């Protein structure tokens, strides 16, 4: 499945831009504004790994990208990271103002669950119900919201490596884990396979976030699509701060290797995931 197909699925479930402006405009702007579409892609490819039928996973694929985009809208706000660029264009608060951006982030979170609920009307509603629970936990106190809160609590402080990793697990990994776990659940995977998928996604997420730490000090703004040096500007400790560039890169390779080993334990053609892991550990944006 390619990025254009993912884009079509996401936009099929988004409200029309002029449905209820300026809120709908800000919501669409936040989601349409590019990105890797990593989470929906991983979800649908995991579903394909087990069943080949991704139709019931599509509402969840759109929903997870809405949650991710909504969290980035909030992340960029002046009260958090105060970033004016996101994916190479103005962040939502710079384009629409802080109040509208705040509500757009909230609305995307709510609209995500309205969208995911459509899967309950399809075959295997029991799978969809389990998937809804996984999605909710990853977006709230078990994932993004808790991780962002912890991230802000430690701004200006010096957490140790173990504490920082736990923040990353909540803030970044949880939604990636949910994406792959939901794909497996909708695809009909058994509990053991879901557990393996979840653990593989954990290591993919850690490798992804640590690579982000590296790019924040080595990339240029044009290729990265957002301000570089943002972590330093906001007095945030990163893997690079604690372990240096070489130590951080070593961690990326180690987590990537663990993810590969876990994926090889699963049935089906794993070529997509093995290729993805390699691309992510060497990415420059």
N, C-alpha and C positions, 0 to 999 in steps of 0.2 A: 504494500500500500504506500503510495507516495504522498507528498505534502499537499499537493493540489486536491487529492481526494479527501484528505483530512480537513482542509479548509472548507470544502463543500459541505461536509457533514456538520461542522461547527456552525457555519452560517445558516444552514437549514433550520436550526433550532433557535437562533438569535431573534429577538424582536426586530421589527422594521425600524430603521434609523429614525424615521419621523413619527413613530407611534406615540410617544409622549415626551417631546423635547422639553428641556435640554437633557433630561435624564437618559432617554433612549439613545441620544446622540453620543453621550459620554460613554455609555455602556458599549456601544458598537465600536467606537473609537478605540477603547481599551482592548477589546478582543481582536479587532481587525488589524491592529497595529503589529502584525508580524509575529516573530517568535519562532522557536524551533518546532512547536507543536509536539514536543517530546512525549508528554504524558498521554494524550489521546492516541498517539502512534503506538506507544508501548502497550497500551490497553488493548487496542484492536489486534495487534500482532500476537499478544499473549492469548487472546480469545481464539484466534485462528490456529494457534499451536495445538489447542485441545479439540476444537470442534470444526473449524473451517467456516463457521457461520457467525458473522460479526454483527448481524442486523440488530439483535437485542442489546448489544453493547454500545451501539451508536449514541443513544441518549446520554449514557454515562460518559462517553468520550467527549461530547460537547460540554457536559456538566463539569467535568474535571478541568477543562480549559477555562471555563467561566470562573471557577473558584481560583485557579492559578492567576488569572488576569486580575480578578478582584483583589487578591492579596498583594499584587504588585502595585496596583493603584494606591492602596493604603501604605505600602512600603515606601513609596516615593514622596509621600506627604511631608511638609516641613516639620511636623511634629515627630517624624521618624527619621528617614534618611535624607530628606530635603534634596532629592535629586530632580533636576529639571529636564533630563533626557531619559527616554526609555526606548530601546530598540531603534535608536537613531532619529527619533522625532521628539517633540515636546511631550513630557509626561502629562498624564490626564489633568492633574491639578494646575499645571501651567497653561494648558489649552482651554480649560473650562472653569477654572477657579477652584479653590479649596472646598467650599461647601458642596458643589455639584460632584466633585471627584469623590468626596467622602461618601455621598449617597450612592454614587455609581458603583463603588466597591461593595457597599452593603447590598445593593440591588442585584449585582451579579452573583453574590453568594446565595441569596434567596432564590433567584431565578434558576440557578444551577439545580436545586433540589426539585423545583417544579418540573424541570426538564428531565431529570433522572427518573422521576416518578412515572413517566410515560412507559418505562420498561415494565412496570407492574401490570400493564394491560396486555403484554405480549406473552408468548408461551413461557413456561417455567417461572411464574411469579415468585416462587420461593427462592430462586437464585437471585432475582432482582432485589428481594427484601434483604437478603444477606449483604448484597452489594451496597444497598442504601446505607446500612449500618456502618460498613467499612468507610464509605465516602464521608459520612457525617463525622466519624471519629477523626479522620485524617484532616478535616477542615477546621475542627474546633479544638477542644481541650486536649485531644490526643495527638495533635499535629500542628498545623500552621499557626493558629492563634496562640497556642502555648509557646511555640518556638519563637515567634516574633516578640512575645512578651519577654521571654528569657533573653533574647538578643538585646533588647532595649535595656534590660536590667543590668547587663554586663558591659554596656557601652561606657567607655572611660575607665573600665576596670581591667584586670588581667586574669581571666579564667585560665585554668590549666588545660592541657590537651584533652583530658577525659571529659571535662565539663563542656568544652567547646564542641566536642564531637556529639554530645547529647543534645546540644542546641541545634546542631546541623540535622540530627536525626529527626527532630520535630519539625523544624522550619522547612527543610528541603526534602528529606527522604520520605517523610510520611505520605505526601501526595503521590510520589513516584511509586511507593509501595502499594498504596491504594489502587493506583492505576493498573498495575500488573495483577494484583490480587483480584480486582473486579473482573478483569479480562479472563482470568482463570476460572472464577466462580461462574460467570455467565457462560463460559465455554464448557462447563460441566466437569471441571477437574476435581479430583478427590482431595480430602483434607491434607494429605501428605504432600501432594503436588502444590497446593496453594501455599503451604508453609515454605517449600523450597523457592517458589516464585517470590514470595515476600522477602525472604532472606537475600536472594539475588538482587532484588530491587533496592534493598538497603545498601548494599555495597556499590551498586551503580550510582545511587544518590550521593553517597559519601565521596566517591571519586569525582562526580560532577561538581559538587560544592567546593571541594578542595582545589580542583582545577580552576574554578571561578576565583578563588583566593589568589592563585598564581597569576591569572590574567589581569587581576586588578592592579598588579604592579609591573606587568611585563607587556601588556597589550597597548594599542593606541585607541583613542576614543572612536575613530572612524570605523575600525574593524570590530570593536566591541559593541558599538551601538549605544553606549551609555558612558557616563563620566568615569574615567579611570582614577584610581587613588581615592575612591569614595570611602573605603574602609578606613584608611588613614585619616581622612578628613573628619570622619565621624568618631574617631578614637576607638575603633573596633579592633579587638585582637582576632587574628586569623591563624590558620595553620602556618602560613608563611612567617608571621610574627614569632610563633613559638618554635617552629622547626627549621626555618629558613627555606629558600627556594628548593634546594636539593632534597631536603627532608619531606617537604610537601609533595614534590613530584614522586618521590619514592612511595608515599602513602597512596597517591593516585594509582600507581602501577599495582600495588598490593591489593587494593580494593577491587580493581578491575580484574585481577587474576582470580580472586575469590568468586566474583560474579560469574566469570566464565566457567569455573569448575562447577558451580551450582547449576547453571543453565544446561550443562552437558548431562546432568542427571535426569533431565526431563525428556519426555517422548517427542517425536516429531522432528521437523527440520528446524534447527536452531541457527541457521546461517544468518538470518536477519539480526538476531541479538548479538551474536559473536562479532559481526561487522559493526554494529552500533556501539558496542563496548569499546572497540578499538578506536573508532572515530571520536568518541567522547573523551577518551583519555589523552588524545592528541589534538583536541580542538583549539582553535585560536580565536573563537568568538562565542 
